[in-house]
């Protein structure tokens, strides 16, 4: 058990050094869980797993709405929403078009 816990600590240290502390690392009963930190419309958010742009829009209730998505200052075409995966440290802007007259 002591060797396992030492290995967990070594893995946590490696993750933090390798990713410039961009990841949040939690240890629960000897398991290491890595969380992703992203900025969405200026607010920090944490995800437990990788997520696509389409999944993010679904979670946000924006499917079927007219939106523009930008990741790290690059516009993501709607046709690429299902395949575009959000990465740790990404800065995302979601702009919703609102009509009126």
C-alpha positions, 0 to 999 in steps of 0.5 A, a space after each residue: 500500500 505504501 508503494 501504491 500511495 508513493 506512486 500516486 504522489 509521483 503521478 500527481 507531481 508529474 501531471 502538475 509539472 507536465 501541464 504547468 499546473 493547468 490540471 486540478 488533481 484529486 486523489 480519492 482512495 488512491 485513484 488519481 482523477 484529472 479535471 479540465 479547466 476552461 474559460 467559457 465567456 470569461 468564466 472558469 469552468 471545470 469538466 470531469 472529462 473531455 467534451 465536444 463543442 456539440 456536447 457543450 452546446 447541448 449542456 448549455 441548452 443552445 442546440 437549435 439556437 443560432 450561435 457562433 463558437 470561438 475557441 482560442 480566437 478561432 471560429 469553429 464552423 457548425 459542421 465541426 461542432 461534433 468533432 471539435 474537442 475542447 482541451 484543458 486551458 481553452 478559452 471559449 466564447 459562445 455568442 448567441 444571435 438574437 433577432 428583433 426589430 
